[in-house]
Amino acid sequence: MHIKYGDFLENFSMGYRSILLFHDIGKKWASNYDSITLNEFKTFVQQLRKWTDIITLNQFLNGQNGVVLTFDDGKQGIRLALDWLEEQRIPSTVYVSSYFITENYFWRDAVNEIERNSHLFDFNDKYQYRFKDLYKESKSYQDQIRIWNDIREFTEIYGLNSRLGVPVSMKDLNNYRFVTIGNHTHRHLNCGMLSKQDLKDEIALSREFIEQNFLRIDKYCLSLPFGSHDMVTSDLIDIAKEQGYFNILLTSKRSCHKEFNFEGIGFIERILPLDRQFLQVLLSDFKNRWF
């Protein structure tokens, strides 16, 4: 059963606390892929520290006011940000998908690569997908696991692996003293369209991988792939609680931050900066809230 957004609104709070979400650090802004430049990331964080504290996720969960920095997917580009944050002794949390970390490419990067170079491939004829809808379908397609397997096969046939973004290595992530690692599921599928058993496997496989391979772990929050409230189901809530998670992290493209409690589990909307203007709105909002 899917949960309606209105059901959440009975109990939410907004205050002097926020969690920010980033995906990648690149050479230029790329809002379609949620990439921010390193210089703009540094400038934003430095300005942010004038108005508030940047705190750990555990401090946030214990009720402390401040801002938490998080990264989803664990792409190689975030090393630039993590290196700088380490120098500044600023904490952050990286949510990884265990398949991406072990297989060395993120499958939705493969979708982007296929779309950008569709004229080179016979993917459309063999696998029956329309290129202009491929990225959208990979997020909402009913038979997600089939399309995931098709894309993996296609990627191997055409040798796309070498052209795709690689993840941060486990060794590198473990070397950061101010980074904790959290669960972003195994394959980054739409959890709202999986069977209960597939959903259980997606969460459990990644949790077990993280517990076996990383030193500093977020055991209490599950980062929901795609982060949309309409992907939340009663099965997701039940399985998250069974796996020991007390909170599910959602994604908001608004500058406001909300926290919900629903069916015995917490939901926290993270703010996803989309462009330079959005960053300035965030800074202004934080400044007005704290001063």
C-alpha positions as CSV (number, residue, x, y, z in Angstrom):
1,M,0.0,0.0,0.0
2,H,1.3,3.4,-1.0
3,I,1.3,6.2,1.6
4,K,-0.4,9.5,0.7
5,Y,1.6,12.7,1.2
6,G,-1.3,14.2,3.2
7,D,-1.0,11.4,5.8
8,F,2.4,12.7,6.7
9,L,1.2,16.3,7.4
10,E,-0.5,15.5,10.7
11,N,2.8,15.8,12.5
12,F,5.7,17.6,11.1
13,S,8.2,20.1,12.4
14,M,10.3,22.9,10.9
15,G,13.0,24.5,13.0
16,Y,16.7,25.4,13.2
17,R,17.8,22.2,11.7
18,S,18.3,20.9,8.2
19,I,19.9,18.1,6.3
20,L,21.4,19.0,2.9
21,L,21.8,16.5,0.0
22,F,24.4,16.5,-2.7
23,H,25.2,13.9,-5.3
24,D,28.4,14.8,-7.2
25,I,31.2,17.3,-7.5
26,G,32.0,18.2,-11.1
27,K,33.7,20.8,-13.3
28,K,30.5,22.6,-13.9
29,W,26.9,22.8,-12.6
30,A,24.8,20.1,-14.0
31,S,21.4,20.1,-12.3
32,N,20.1,17.2,-14.3
33,Y,22.7,15.1,-12.6
34,D,22.8,17.1,-9.4
35,S,26.5,18.1,-9.8
36,I,28.0,21.2,-8.1
37,T,31.5,22.6,-8.6
38,L,34.0,22.2,-5.9
39,N,34.6,26.0,-5.5
40,E,30.9,26.7,-5.3
41,F,30.5,23.9,-2.7
42,K,33.4,25.3,-0.6
43,T,32.0,28.9,-0.8
44,F,28.5,27.7,0.1
45,V,29.8,25.7,3.1
46,Q,32.0,28.5,4.3
47,Q,29.1,31.0,4.2
48,L,26.8,28.5,5.8
49,R,29.1,28.2,8.8
50,K,28.7,31.9,9.5
51,W,25.0,31.3,10.3
52,T,25.0,27.9,11.9
53,D,26.9,24.8,13.0
54,I,27.5,21.9,10.7
55,I,26.8,18.9,12.9
56,T,26.9,15.1,12.7
57,L,23.9,13.0,11.8
58,N,23.9,11.6,15.3
59,Q,23.8,15.1,16.8
60,F,20.9,15.9,14.6
61,L,19.0,12.7,15.6
62,N,19.6,13.6,19.2
63,G,17.9,16.9,18.7
64,Q,20.8,19.4,18.3
65,N,20.2,22.4,16.0
66,G,22.4,22.8,13.0
67,V,22.9,21.5,9.4
68,V,24.0,18.0,8.3
69,L,25.8,17.5,5.0
70,T,25.0,14.3,3.1
71,F,26.0,12.8,-0.2
72,D,24.0,10.0,-2.0
73,D,25.4,7.3,-4.3
74,G,29.1,7.7,-3.4
75,K,30.4,8.9,-6.8
76,Q,34.1,9.4,-7.3
77,G,33.6,13.2,-7.7
78,I,32.7,13.7,-4.1
79,R,36.3,12.8,-3.0
80,L,37.1,16.4,-3.9
81,A,34.5,17.6,-1.3
82,L,35.4,15.0,1.2
83,D,39.1,15.8,1.1
84,W,38.3,19.5,1.8
85,L,35.8,18.7,4.5
86,E,38.3,16.5,6.2
87,E,40.8,19.3,6.2
88,Q,38.2,21.6,7.8
89,R,37.1,18.8,10.2
90,I,33.6,19.1,9.0
91,P,31.4,15.9,9.3
92,S,29.3,14.4,6.5
93,T,27.5,11.2,5.7
94,V,27.7,9.3,2.4
95,Y,24.8,6.9,1.5
96,V,26.0,4.2,-0.8
97,S,24.4,1.6,-3.0
98,S,26.3,-1.6,-2.5
99,Y,26.1,-2.8,-6.1
100,F,27.6,0.5,-7.4
101,I,30.5,0.3,-4.9
102,T,31.3,-3.4,-5.8
103,E,30.7,-3.3,-9.6
104,N,32.3,0.1,-10.1
105,Y,29.6,1.9,-12.0
106,F,26.2,3.4,-11.3
107,W,23.6,1.9,-13.5
108,R,21.7,5.1,-14.1
109,D,24.9,6.6,-15.4
110,A,24.7,3.9,-18.0
111,V,21.2,5.0,-18.9
112,N,22.5,8.6,-19.4
113,E,25.3,7.4,-21.5
114,I,23.0,5.3,-23.7
115,E,20.6,8.2,-24.2
116,R,23.4,10.6,-25.1
117,N,24.8,8.2,-27.7
118,S,21.6,6.5,-28.8
119,H,22.6,6.9,-32.5
120,L,25.5,4.5,-32.0
121,F,23.5,1.6,-30.6
122,D,20.8,-0.8,-31.6
123,F,19.5,-0.9,-28.0
124,N,16.1,0.3,-29.1
125,D,15.5,-2.6,-31.5
126,K,16.9,-5.3,-29.3
127,Y,15.4,-4.3,-25.9
128,Q,12.3,-2.4,-27.0
129,Y,12.8,0.9,-25.2
130,R,12.4,4.4,-26.5
131,F,15.5,6.4,-25.9
132,K,13.7,9.6,-25.0
133,D,11.9,7.8,-22.2
134,L,14.6,5.5,-21.1
135,Y,15.8,7.5,-18.1
136,K,12.2,8.2,-17.0
137,E,11.3,4.5,-17.4
138,S,14.3,3.4,-15.4
139,K,12.9,5.3,-12.5
140,S,9.2,4.3,-12.7
141,Y,9.0,1.3,-15.0
142,Q,6.8,-1.5,-13.5
143,D,9.3,-4.3,-14.3
144,Q,12.3,-2.5,-12.9
145,I,14.5,-5.5,-12.3
146,R,14.1,-6.6,-16.0
147,I,15.1,-3.2,-17.3
148,W,18.0,-3.1,-14.8
149,N,19.2,-6.5,-16.1
150,D,18.8,-5.3,-19.7
151,I,20.9,-2.2,-19.1
152,R,23.6,-4.2,-17.3
153,E,23.8,-6.6,-20.2
154,F,23.9,-3.8,-22.7
155,T,26.6,-1.9,-20.7
156,E,28.8,-5.0,-20.8
157,I,28.2,-5.8,-24.5
158,Y,29.2,-2.3,-25.6
159,G,31.9,-1.8,-23.0
160,L,30.4,1.3,-21.5
161,N,31.9,0.6,-18.1
162,S,35.1,2.4,-18.9
163,R,33.1,5.5,-19.8
164,L,31.0,5.7,-16.7
165,G,31.6,7.4,-13.4
166,V,33.3,5.2,-10.8
167,P,32.6,5.2,-7.1
168,V,34.7,6.3,-4.2
169,S,36.7,3.3,-3.1
170,M,35.9,1.6,0.2
171,K,39.5,2.3,1.4
172,D,39.2,6.0,0.7
173,L,35.8,6.2,2.5
174,N,37.2,4.4,5.5
175,N,40.2,6.7,5.7
176,Y,38.0,9.8,6.2
177,R,37.7,10.4,10.0
178,F,34.7,12.7,9.7
179,V,32.6,10.6,7.3
180,T,30.0,8.0,8.2
181,I,28.5,5.6,5.7
182,G,24.8,4.8,5.3
183,N,22.4,2.6,3.3
184,H,21.1,3.7,-0.1
185,T,19.8,0.2,-0.9
186,H,21.6,-2.3,-3.1
187,R,20.8,-1.3,-6.7
188,H,19.1,2.1,-6.3
189,L,15.7,0.9,-7.6
190,N,12.3,2.6,-7.1
191,C,11.3,1.0,-3.8
192,G,7.6,1.8,-4.4
193,M,7.5,-0.7,-7.2
194,L,9.3,-3.7,-5.8
195,S,7.7,-6.8,-4.3
196,K,8.1,-7.2,-0.6
197,Q,10.8,-9.8,-1.0
198,D,12.8,-7.8,-3.5
199,L,12.5,-4.7,-1.3
200,K,13.7,-6.7,1.7
201,D,16.7,-7.9,-0.3
202,E,17.6,-4.4,-1.6
203,I,17.8,-3.0,1.9
204,A,19.3,-6.1,3.6
205,L,22.1,-6.7,1.0
206,S,23.3,-3.1,1.3
207,R,23.0,-3.1,5.1
208,E,25.1,-6.3,5.4
209,F,27.7,-5.0,2.9
210,I,28.1,-1.7,4.8
211,E,28.4,-3.4,8.2
212,Q,31.1,-5.8,6.9
213,N,33.2,-3.2,5.0
214,F,33.0,0.2,6.7
215,L,34.2,1.5,10.1
216,R,31.9,4.4,10.8
217,I,28.3,3.6,10.0
218,D,24.9,5.3,10.2
219,K,22.8,2.5,11.5
220,Y,19.6,4.5,12.0
221,C,18.7,6.2,8.7
222,L,17.8,4.6,5.3
223,S,18.3,7.0,2.3
224,L,15.4,6.3,-0.1
225,P,16.5,6.1,-3.7
226,F,14.9,9.1,-5.7
227,G,13.7,10.3,-2.3
228,S,10.0,10.9,-3.3
229,H,7.2,10.5,-0.8
230,D,5.1,8.7,-3.4
231,M,7.6,5.8,-3.3
232,V,6.9,5.2,0.4
233,T,4.8,2.0,1.0
234,S,3.6,0.2,4.0
235,D,6.0,-2.6,3.1
236,L,8.9,-0.1,3.1
237,I,8.0,1.1,6.5
238,D,7.7,-2.5,7.9
239,I,10.9,-3.7,6.4
240,A,12.9,-0.6,7.4
241,K,11.8,-1.1,11.0
242,E,12.6,-4.9,10.8
243,Q,16.1,-4.0,9.5
244,G,16.7,-1.6,12.5
245,Y,16.1,1.8,10.8
246,F,14.3,4.4,12.7
247,N,14.3,7.1,10.0
248,I,13.8,7.2,6.2
249,L,15.4,10.1,4.4
250,L,13.4,11.8,1.6
251,T,14.4,14.5,-0.8
252,S,12.9,18.0,-1.1
253,K,13.5,20.5,-3.8
254,R,12.1,23.3,-1.6
255,S,14.2,25.4,0.7
256,C,12.1,24.4,3.7
257,H,12.9,21.3,5.9
258,K,10.3,19.0,7.3
259,E,10.4,16.1,9.7
260,F,7.5,13.7,10.1
261,N,6.6,10.8,12.3
262,F,4.4,8.2,10.7
263,E,3.6,4.5,11.6
264,G,6.4,4.4,14.2
265,I,9.1,5.7,11.9
266,G,10.6,9.1,11.3
267,F,10.7,10.7,7.9
268,I,13.2,13.5,7.2
269,E,13.1,15.7,4.1
270,R,16.6,16.6,2.9
271,I,17.1,19.8,0.9
272,L,18.6,19.2,-2.6
273,P,20.2,22.4,-4.0
274,L,19.4,22.5,-7.7
275,D,21.3,25.6,-9.0
276,R,23.3,28.7,-7.9
277,Q,20.2,30.7,-7.2
278,F,18.8,27.9,-5.0
279,L,22.1,28.0,-2.9
280,Q,21.7,31.7,-2.4
281,V,18.0,31.3,-1.3
282,L,19.2,28.6,1.2
283,L,21.9,30.9,2.6
284,S,19.4,33.7,3.0
285,D,16.9,31.4,4.6
286,F,19.4,30.0,7.1
287,K,20.6,33.6,7.9
288,N,17.0,34.8,8.5
289,R,16.1,31.7,10.6
290,W,19.1,32.0,12.9
291,F,19.6,35.8,13.1
